[in-house]
Amino acid sequence: MNNFVSREMIFYLFKEVGLEESSIELGIKLSIKNNSPLPILLWSYGMLTIEELDKLYSFLFQKME
């Protein structure tokens, strides 16, 4: 999986989840550094709950259809 982060994902994290811009920026930097998907990284650092992670992936998969 690549480290591509879509605008839709960032918008969702900001508007729907309520993450601050600085948290999203930190997550992106760590995701690139650790070569891991942003949603999993945010969850592993406690920035997303498992429920929020599930909703984010549901949102992303809907966008792919």
C-alpha positions as CSV (number, residue, x, y, z in Angstrom):
1,M,0.0,0.0,0.0
2,N,1.4,3.4,-0.9
3,N,1.3,6.5,1.3
4,F,-1.1,8.4,-1.0
5,V,-3.4,10.6,1.2
6,S,-6.5,11.9,-0.6
7,R,-8.1,15.2,0.0
8,E,-11.3,13.3,0.8
9,M,-9.5,11.4,3.6
10,I,-8.1,14.6,5.1
11,F,-11.4,16.4,4.9
12,Y,-13.1,13.4,6.6
13,L,-10.5,13.3,9.4
14,F,-10.9,17.1,9.9
15,K,-14.7,17.5,9.6
16,E,-16.2,14.1,10.6
17,V,-13.7,12.8,13.2
18,G,-12.6,16.2,14.5
19,L,-8.9,15.8,14.3
20,E,-6.9,19.0,14.4
21,E,-4.8,20.0,11.4
22,S,-1.6,19.6,13.4
23,S,-2.5,16.0,14.3
24,I,-3.3,15.2,10.7
25,E,0.0,16.8,9.5
26,L,2.0,14.8,12.2
27,G,0.2,11.6,11.1
28,I,1.1,12.2,7.5
29,K,4.8,12.8,8.4
30,L,4.9,9.7,10.6
31,S,3.1,7.6,7.9
32,I,5.7,8.5,5.3
33,K,8.6,8.0,7.8
34,N,7.3,4.6,8.9
35,N,5.9,3.6,5.5
36,S,2.5,2.7,6.9
37,P,-1.0,3.6,5.9
38,L,-2.2,6.9,7.6
39,P,-5.4,5.4,9.1
40,I,-3.6,2.5,10.7
41,L,-0.9,4.9,12.0
42,L,-3.5,7.3,13.5
43,W,-5.2,4.4,15.2
44,S,-2.0,2.9,16.6
45,Y,-1.0,6.3,18.1
46,G,-4.5,6.6,19.7
47,M,-5.7,9.4,17.5
48,L,-8.5,7.3,16.2
49,T,-10.7,4.8,18.0
50,I,-11.4,1.4,16.4
51,E,-14.9,2.7,15.6
52,E,-13.6,5.8,13.9
53,L,-11.1,3.7,11.9
54,D,-13.9,1.4,10.8
55,K,-16.0,4.4,9.7
56,L,-13.0,5.9,7.9
57,Y,-12.4,2.7,5.9
58,S,-16.1,2.4,5.1
59,F,-16.0,6.0,3.8
60,L,-12.9,5.3,1.7
61,F,-14.2,2.1,0.2
62,Q,-17.5,3.9,-0.8
63,K,-15.4,6.5,-2.6
64,M,-13.7,3.7,-4.6
65,E,-16.9,2.3,-6.0
